[in-house]
Amino acid sequence: IIGGANNLLVSPTPPPLAMLGKAFDFIRLERNVLHVGGATPSGKILSFAKKHDLSSFELMQKLPGTLGGMIAMNAGLKEWEIFNNLIAIRTEHGWVEKSQIEHGYRFAKIEGVIYEATFTCQNGFDENLLSMFKKMRDNQPKEPSAGSCFKNPVGHFAGKLIEEAG
């Protein structure tokens, strides 16, 4: 299963691939809990949060991808991560609470496909934080690249290893 294919390198002879359908592209607010489908693009989540004055989703400014992929890699910027307000995820194995998921910097150990996730919500969308994230992301390279989707192996830098490999 692949997400929106934003951070995907594909072999010339790829294995069979599948994507979540539009049924998994949804956002629903119930009291102070936000339900988001695994195929929901980050921009859609950001727009919803801004429209409904919800804080903690500003980090999605210029962040490519869909929710499932962002959770799978614990996407974010510096100390702001998708896991910060995560409550639980729903996979083919059922609901899994955040406390049961091993995760860290740009890492989450998740078995299965992420169909949906829930997040705690508070009012107070922060335009200053949004602007800060935009500035930080505007400093990233504009050319197509694999960016920082590769985790640095211990004692090495992924970019250097990729360049050396040709």
N, C-alpha and C positions, 0 to 999 in steps of 0.2 A: 504494500500500500504506500502510495506517495501522496504528499499534500499538494500544494500549488506548484510544486517543482521550482521553487525560487532558489533553493540552495541544493541543486541536484546535478551531479555529474553522472552521465549515463554512458555505459559501455557501448561500442558499436554493435555488440550482440547482447542486448539486455535480457534479463529474465522477464517473465510475464509481469506486467505492472498493472495496478488498479488504483483508482482515486475514489475518495468519498464523493457521493452525489450531493445535489442541492438540498436534499432533505437534512443534511448535516451543516448547512449554512444558515444559522439562526441565532438570534439574541432575544432573550426573554428576561425581564426584570420582575422578580417576585420579592416584595418587601426590600430587604437589604442584601439579597442574593441575586447575582447575575448568572444566568445560564447561557452558555455559549457553545454552539456546535463546533466540532472539530474541523470542519471545512470552512469556517468563517474567516475571511481575510482580516488582517490587522487593521487596515484602514476603515473597514466597516465597524469594527469594535471601537476604534478611536472616535469616529463620528457619533456613534451611539452614546458613548461616555460623555462627550462634549455636550450633546443635545440634552442629556438628562442630568448634567452637572455631577458626574461621578468621578471621584478622584482615583488615583493609582493606575489609570490606564494611559496616562500621558506618555509613558515609555514606548508606546506603539507608534509614535511619530516617526514616519519614514522607516519603519521596521517591516521588511518584506516577509511575506509568508502567511500561512493560515494557522489557526490556533493549535491544531494538533502538533504541527512541527515546532511551533514556538514552545510548547510545553515539553516536547520530547528532548529539546536541547536547552531547556530553561533559559530561553532568550531574554535579553535585557541589555542594559547599559550600565556599566559599573555596578553599584550596589542595588540598582532597581532591576528586579527580575520578575518574570511572569509568576514564579512561585510565591512571591511575597504575599499576595492576597488569595491564593488558590485555596479552595476548601477541599475539593475532590475531583476525580476524573471518572468517566464511565467508559469502560472498554467492553470487549466481548465477554470478559470475565465478570462483569458487573461493576459496581461502584468501588473505587479505591480512594481512601482518605489520604490527604497530603502526608500525614504523619507516617503512613505505610510506604511511602515512595522515597527511595534513596535518591538524593539529589544534591547538587552542588553547583559550582561555577560552570555554566554552559553544559550541564550534564543532568540527566534524569534517567534512572533505570526503570523503564516501564515495559511491561509485557503486554503486547497486543496493540490494537488500534485505538486511538483516542476518538471516541464518538462525541463526547460532550465534557464540559468542565463547568464547575461552579466556583464563583469568587465572592468574597465579602465585598460589600460596597459601602461607601460613605460619600456624602455630598461634598462638593468642593473641587471641581475640575480646576486645575492650576495652569493658567495660561503662561505664567513665568516658567514653570517646569517644562511645559510644552515647547516654549521658545528655546530653553536651554538644550533640550534633546535635539531639536532641529539643528541648532548650531553645531552640536557635537557630531551629528550624523552628516552634516554638510561638509565636514572635514575629511570624510571618508573618500576613497578613490571613486571617481565617476565611471571609469571604464569597467566593462564586464570583467568580473573576477570571481574566484571562489571565496573571496573575502575571508572572514574569520570563521567559516563553517567547519574548519578543521581544528580539532583540539590539539594543542601543543603536546607532543610526547615529552615525558620527563627529561629534562636536560637539553631539549632541542626546541627549535621554532619550526612549526609546520610549513610556513612560507618558504623558509630557507631549504628545507628538505624537498619541497615540491620543485623549486627552482633548480636544485642540483639534479633532480631526477629527469629534468628536461621536459 
